Amino acid sequence: MAKMRGRLEVVATPIGNLADLSARAREALASADLIAAEDTRHTLNLLRAIGVARPLVSLHEHNESQRVPELLARLEAGETIALVSDAGTPLLSDPGLELVQRAAREGFEVHAIPGPSAIVSALAVAGLPTGRFCFEGFLPARERERRGALAALAHEPRTLVFFEAPHRIVKTLEDMVAEFGAGRLAAVARELTKAHETVYRGTLGELASRARTEENFRRGELTLVVHGAAAPVAGDVDEGELQRTVTLLAKELPPARAAALAAQLTGATRAAAYALATRGASGPGERGATEDEGMP
């Protein structure tokens, strides 16, 4: 008889309220041969709370590459492994991607045991559009890199979702005001599903002010939801900003690529950006590339 191959189960766990652990997730944890946990101490507390005792092994960002071969060998031996993070759905700003990729590539079954997610929960209560959104995880800790990341998202039309640490929330909101504008609608969901759950809604300017003055705002786990950028209105583009952006990009990139990026960053049309990128490209007696010739 052929030996049965093991399977990997990606199990969502509560983000705060223990009652949110599904019956299916509890059964998956109770029946697993091994639980791969981001922090074994944290997961051990969860298992004790639900009356389950199973072997644990750590799997986090610092040891995942070294741990994966061992876990694959156990799957090959026919074991079932449950993958969990400290809270919510694994792989979403949490480790586990390499394990899932390798297990799937080598033909093992990989199943999702769905459940809590701070991303979805924050979107559900923010009161902002949810038809299209993008998750950006944690922004860079350094101000320069954070401002750059936000500048690249300034014209993103989809609703934006971020995680942020309490000690950086004031500065992050101030940077969002600088890059997105004080009037952009947003929400900060604090301590979702926990006893002190709070959702702050308003403009980025209002939220930055509250974060500076209200101590509770700067406590607990935070998820930010920010309204996407409005579609640019004709004549609403800062021509000076467009010129500076095109000039900088054109030094490093071909005109078509520089124009595409400049349009994305400023809200201008690609045609307008391309015209600036190719201005002066022709010398005397020479014809510059036309938009149809050089711009995809």
C-alpha positions in Angstrom: 0.0 0.0 0.0 1.3 3.4 -1.0 2.2 5.7 1.9 -0.2 8.6 2.4 1.5 12.0 2.0 1.0 14.6 4.6 -0.8 18.0 4.2 -0.3 21.5 5.3 -3.2 23.4 6.9 -3.0 27.2 7.0 -5.1 28.1 10.1 -6.5 31.5 11.0 -6.6 32.3 14.7 -8.3 35.1 16.7 -7.0 38.6 16.5 -8.2 39.3 19.9 -11.5 37.6 20.9 -11.0 34.0 21.6 -14.6 33.2 20.7 -13.7 34.0 17.1 -11.8 30.7 16.7 -13.9 28.6 14.5 -14.9 25.0 15.3 -13.0 23.9 12.2 -9.9 25.7 13.2 -10.0 24.2 16.7 -10.3 20.7 15.1 -7.4 21.4 12.8 -5.2 22.4 15.7 -6.3 19.5 17.9 -5.7 16.9 15.1 -2.4 18.2 13.7 0.7 16.1 14.2 2.7 19.3 14.5 1.8 23.1 14.8 4.3 25.5 13.2 3.9 28.7 15.1 5.3 32.2 14.7 5.8 32.4 18.5 5.4 29.1 20.3 4.8 30.8 23.6 1.9 32.8 22.2 0.4 29.7 20.5 0.8 27.6 23.6 -1.4 30.1 25.5 -4.0 29.7 22.8 -3.9 25.9 22.9 -4.2 25.9 26.7 -7.2 28.2 26.5 -9.0 25.8 24.2 -7.9 22.7 26.0 -5.6 21.4 23.3 -2.1 19.9 23.6 0.0 19.4 20.5 3.7 19.5 19.6 4.9 23.0 18.6 7.8 24.2 16.5 8.8 27.8 15.8 8.5 29.2 12.3 9.3 32.9 12.0 11.0 35.4 9.7 14.5 34.6 11.1 14.4 30.8 10.8 11.8 29.9 8.1 14.4 29.1 5.4 16.2 26.7 7.8 13.0 25.2 9.1 11.3 24.4 5.8 13.3 21.3 4.8 12.5 19.7 8.2 8.8 20.4 7.8 8.8 19.1 4.3 10.4 15.9 5.5 7.6 15.5 8.0 5.0 16.1 5.3 6.7 13.5 3.2 6.4 11.1 6.2 2.6 11.6 6.1 2.2 14.1 8.9 -0.4 16.9 9.0 1.1 20.3 9.9 -0.9 23.3 11.0 0.6 26.7 10.2 -0.4 29.6 12.5 0.7 33.1 13.2 0.4 35.0 16.4 -3.0 36.4 15.3 -5.2 36.4 12.3 -4.5 34.7 9.0 -1.0 33.5 8.3 1.2 35.0 5.5 -0.5 38.4 5.7 2.4 40.4 7.1 3.4 37.2 8.8 5.8 34.3 8.0 4.8 31.2 6.1 5.1 32.1 2.4 8.2 30.0 1.8 6.7 26.9 3.5 3.5 27.2 1.5 5.3 27.7 -1.8 7.6 24.8 -1.3 4.9 22.5 0.0 2.7 23.3 -3.0 5.6 23.0 -5.4 6.4 19.5 -4.1 2.9 18.3 -4.5 1.6 18.3 -0.9 -2.0 19.4 -0.2 -2.3 22.9 1.2 -5.6 23.8 2.7 -6.9 27.1 4.1 -8.8 27.1 7.4 -10.3 30.6 7.1 -11.1 32.9 9.9 -10.2 36.3 11.5 -8.2 39.0 9.7 -7.5 42.5 10.9 -7.5 43.7 7.3 -11.0 42.5 6.5 -12.3 43.5 9.9 -11.0 47.0 9.6 -12.4 47.4 6.1 -15.8 46.2 7.4 -16.1 49.0 10.0 -14.2 51.8 8.4 -17.1 53.2 6.4 -14.9 53.6 3.3 -15.3 51.9 -0.1 -14.4 48.2 -0.1 -15.1 47.3 -3.8 -11.4 47.6 -4.5 -8.6 47.9 -2.0 -4.9 47.2 -1.6 -3.0 46.1 1.5 0.3 47.7 2.1 1.3 46.1 5.4 3.7 48.1 7.6 5.2 51.3 6.2 8.9 51.8 6.5 10.0 52.9 10.0 12.4 55.6 8.7 10.7 58.9 7.8 12.4 59.4 4.5 11.5 55.9 3.2 8.0 56.2 4.7 7.4 59.5 2.9 8.6 58.0 -0.3 6.3 55.0 0.0 3.4 57.3 0.7 4.3 59.6 -2.2 4.2 56.6 -4.6 0.6 55.8 -3.3 -0.7 59.4 -3.4 -2.7 58.8 -6.6 -3.7 55.2 -5.9 -7.5 55.1 -6.5 -8.2 52.0 -4.4 -8.8 52.1 -0.7 -5.5 51.6 1.2 -5.0 49.4 4.3 -1.9 49.6 6.5 -0.7 48.2 9.8 1.1 50.6 12.2 2.8 50.5 15.5 1.4 52.7 18.3 4.6 54.7 18.8 4.6 55.6 15.1 1.0 56.4 14.5 1.2 60.2 15.0 4.1 60.6 12.6 2.6 58.3 10.1 -0.7 60.2 10.1 1.3 63.5 9.8 3.2 62.1 6.8 -0.1 61.0 5.2 -1.4 64.5 5.6 1.7 65.8 3.8 1.5 63.3 1.0 -2.3 62.6 0.6 -3.7 65.9 1.9 -5.4 66.8 5.2 -8.9 66.3 3.7 -8.6 62.6 2.7 -11.1 60.4 4.6 -9.6 57.6 6.7 -10.2 55.4 9.7 -8.0 54.0 12.4 -9.2 50.7 13.9 -7.7 50.1 17.3 -7.7 46.8 19.3 -10.2 45.1 16.9 -12.4 42.5 18.6 -10.9 43.2 22.0 -12.5 44.8 25.0 -11.2 48.3 24.1 -12.0 48.2 20.4 -12.3 51.7 19.0 -12.7 53.0 15.5 -11.7 56.6 14.8 -13.1 58.0 11.6 -12.6 61.4 10.0 -10.2 63.2 7.7 -6.4 62.5 7.9 -6.0 66.0 9.4 -8.6 65.3 12.1 -7.1 61.9 12.9 -3.6 63.3 13.2 -4.8 65.9 15.6 -6.6 63.3 17.7 -3.6 61.0 17.7 -1.4 63.8 19.1 -3.8 64.7 21.9 -5.5 61.4 22.9 -3.3 59.0 24.7 -5.6 56.0 24.1 -5.3 56.6 20.4 -1.6 55.6 20.7 -2.2 52.3 22.4 -2.8 48.7 21.2 -2.8 47.2 17.7 -3.7 49.6 14.9 -5.0 49.1 11.4 -5.4 52.2 9.1 -7.8 52.4 6.3 -7.5 55.4 3.9 -9.8 56.4 1.1 -8.3 56.1 -2.4 -7.4 59.2 -4.4 -10.1 60.9 -6.4 -9.8 60.8 -10.2 -7.9 63.8 -11.4 -9.9 66.6 -12.8 -8.9 68.2 -16.0 -6.7 71.3 -15.3 -6.2 70.2 -11.7 -2.6 69.0 -12.1 0.2 71.0 -10.5 2.2 71.8 -13.7 5.3 72.7 -11.7 5.3 69.4 -9.9 4.7 67.6 -13.2 7.7 69.4 -14.8 10.0 68.6 -11.8 8.9 65.0 -11.7 9.4 64.5 -15.5 12.8 66.2 -15.4 14.1 64.0 -12.6 12.8 60.7 -14.1 13.9 61.5 -17.6 17.5 61.6 -16.4 17.4 57.9 -15.6 14.6 56.4 -17.8 13.5 56.4 -21.4 10.9 59.1 -22.2 7.9 56.7 -22.4 8.8 55.1 -19.0 9.5 58.4 -17.4 6.1 59.7 -18.7 4.2 56.7 -17.4 5.7 57.1 -13.9 5.3 60.8 -13.8 1.6 60.5 -14.7 1.1 58.0 -12.0 2.8 60.2 -9.4 1.2 63.5 -10.3 -2.2 62.6 -11.7 -1.4 64.1 -15.1 -2.2 62.3 -18.3 0.5 60.2 -19.9 0.3 62.3 -23.0 1.0 65.5 -21.1 3.9 63.9 -19.3 5.3 62.4 -22.5 5.2 65.8 -24.2 7.4 67.2 -21.4 9.7 64.2 -21.5 10.4 64.6 -25.2 10.6 68.4 -25.3 13.9 69.5 -26.6 14.8 65.9 -27.7 15.2 67.0 -31.3 18.2 68.9 -32.4 18.3 71.4 -35.4 17.1 69.7 -38.5 16.1 66.5 -36.6 12.6 65.3 -35.9 11.9 64.1 -32.3 10.0 60.9 -31.7 6.3 61.4 -31.9 4.0 60.1 -29.2 2.7 57.4 -31.4 6.2 56.3 -32.2 7.8 56.3 -28.7 4.9 55.9 -26.2 3.3 52.6 -25.7 
